[in-house]
Amino acid sequence: MYNKDNLKKLAKVESLAPDAMKAFWAFDKAALAEGAIPVKYKELIAVAVAHTTQCPYCIEVHVSNARKAGASDAELVEAALVSAALRAGASVTHATHLLAD
């Protein structure tokens, strides 16, 4: 299902919903801009979230951005493992719903 060529269709998405997409791109830019949290850390957070949401497009974009911001291979791997721990933790805590009171 993942095909990087699909990203070329973003122009059509933007043409069909220009106001919403303009707002999205502005929000995306603002959320990932330097602030109280440095860009490198924001991109590592984005890498972890992208792994959690399992978006290959997001993984590729944010790994690239994290590297540009100075992230190392070790930091990228740790970010992905944080994601794995949270996904596993959610399964463990949801297991409590299986038990009778």
C-alpha positions in Angstrom: 0.0 0.0 0.0 2.9 2.4 0.7 4.0 4.0 -2.5 6.1 7.2 -2.3 4.7 8.3 -5.6 1.3 8.8 -3.9 2.8 11.9 -2.3 2.6 13.5 -5.7 -1.1 13.5 -5.2 -0.8 15.9 -2.3 -1.1 18.8 -4.9 -4.6 17.5 -5.8 -5.6 17.1 -2.2 -4.5 20.7 -1.7 -6.5 21.8 -4.7 -9.6 20.1 -3.5 -9.4 21.5 0.1 -7.1 24.5 -0.1 -8.1 26.2 3.1 -7.9 23.1 5.2 -4.5 22.1 3.7 -3.1 25.6 4.2 -4.1 25.4 7.8 -2.6 22.0 8.1 0.8 23.0 6.7 0.9 26.1 8.9 0.1 24.0 12.0 2.6 21.3 11.0 5.4 23.9 10.5 4.6 25.6 13.8 4.4 22.4 15.8 7.8 21.2 14.6 9.5 24.6 14.8 12.2 25.4 17.4 10.6 26.3 20.7 10.8 25.1 24.3 11.7 21.8 22.8 14.6 21.8 20.2 13.8 20.7 16.7 16.0 17.6 17.0 13.9 16.4 19.9 10.6 17.3 18.2 11.7 15.2 15.2 12.7 12.3 17.4 9.2 12.5 19.0 7.7 12.6 15.5 9.7 9.4 14.6 8.3 7.7 17.7 4.8 8.8 17.0 5.1 7.8 13.3 6.1 4.3 14.4 3.2 4.2 16.8 0.7 5.3 14.1 2.6 3.1 11.6 2.7 5.8 8.9 5.6 4.9 6.5 5.4 8.3 4.9 5.8 10.0 8.3 8.6 7.7 9.3 10.6 8.5 6.2 10.0 12.3 6.4 10.7 12.6 10.1 13.8 10.2 10.1 15.2 12.4 7.4 14.4 15.6 9.3 15.8 14.2 12.5 19.0 13.3 10.8 19.2 16.8 9.4 18.7 18.2 12.9 21.6 16.1 14.1 20.0 12.9 15.4 22.2 9.8 15.5 21.3 6.2 14.6 21.3 5.4 18.3 18.8 8.2 19.0 16.5 7.1 16.2 16.5 3.5 17.3 15.8 4.5 20.9 12.9 6.7 19.7 11.5 3.7 17.8 11.9 1.5 20.9 10.1 4.0 23.0 7.2 3.6 20.6 7.4 -0.1 20.8 7.3 0.0 24.6 4.2 2.2 24.6 2.4 0.0 22.1 3.2 -3.0 24.2 2.3 -1.2 27.4 -1.1 -0.3 25.9 -1.7 -4.0 25.1 -0.7 -5.0 28.7 -2.9 -2.4 30.3 -5.8 -3.2 28.0 -5.5 -6.8 29.1 -7.1 -5.7 32.4 -10.4 -5.4 30.4 -10.3 -9.1 29.8 -10.6 -10.0 33.5 -13.9 -10.3 35.3 -14.4 -8.1 38.4 
